[in-house]
């Protein structure tokens, strides 16, 4: 970002930045990641290539920022926490159903697939993703599970990182690897199975 | 495959086929999937491009066959079933630890990453993968869980597809998305957490 800018210049910068991020998301949806170019994004956003290179070192980092904007847009005034109605099963079903709905949205599909496959091949981008997106989201999920532990709904000795992986991993995988239909019912089954476990338990216990 | 071949021609074909598959795996490890070409594979295998195009329509399908060969090589004489010692927790830990060891092997890393990212962007390859690799493997896993149900170690009403996703999904994800270290201990935690579930249970029950 340029230093010591006037309010007007700052506003113009922000407008250009938003145009670039929007163009990147639109274009990756149209042409796919492999054919996405900085030139193409610059043309679509109505800016020069150098404007883009001043702010982002690569198309991967630009797409990551674009995706981060998409993921947080309009949510600035929402509390950054998972719902807590006191019923961890109902709350997790709501969150996993929302994740399913988001992954099934066409405007998310291409950019998120592009981002996830870049992560697979690019350890630096993976580290950036982990630090800026996965870890903050993971903390929110673990906070909700910690509240459930305090309420006696999740066992004290559960490894919360494994719990998060078991709840959200199957959803992400089924979407990425296309191993089956990604439905709200599937989200419910994952939550029920994760909470109850595979082993039999006495019917009267819950 | 050519029809009505003599035994010698058939042996030569098989030799060429194996050389091509080996070259594809070596090359994708060296240059990555994006820079992998049929020309490059043909040169490395010492065959003509047309020989490759006669057997495979695309580099994706060739790499898939190469990976299938890698995954099943030397296992023809092993029983196509998961271990069953009568202790489902111990058996699943053994299988998940073996999966972790395989994913951490350098010769698997690049070709498997290439295959998995192609699947994300190519629904036809995803369908082929599901039919020829995921579904047969999934049936073996479900067979083991069905045996555990008969032995009273897994609840009757568990959705076995969800159970398989919850056991193997976190391993695949952690490897693909690089969200944390992929260790034997992590494999153990996943099996324990999946079997016991997140909810507390009476200490005397198990």
Interface residues (C-beta under 8 A of the other chain):
Chain A: X32 X33 X34 X113 X116 X117 X119 X120 X121 X123 X126 X127 X129 X130 X134 X145 X148 X152 X153 X154 X155 X156 X158 X159 X161 X162 X163 X165 X166 X169 X170 X172 X173 X174 X176 X177 X178 X179 X180 X186 X189 X190 X193 X194 X195 X196 X197 X198 X199 X200 X201 X202 X205 X206
Chain B: X32 X33 X34 X113 X116 X117 X119 X120 X121 X123 X126 X127 X129 X130 X134 X145 X148 X152 X153 X154 X155 X156 X158 X159 X161 X162 X163 X165 X166 X169 X170 X172 X173 X174 X176 X177 X178 X179 X180 X186 X189 X190 X193 X194 X195 X196 X197 X198 X199 X200 X201 X202 X205 X206
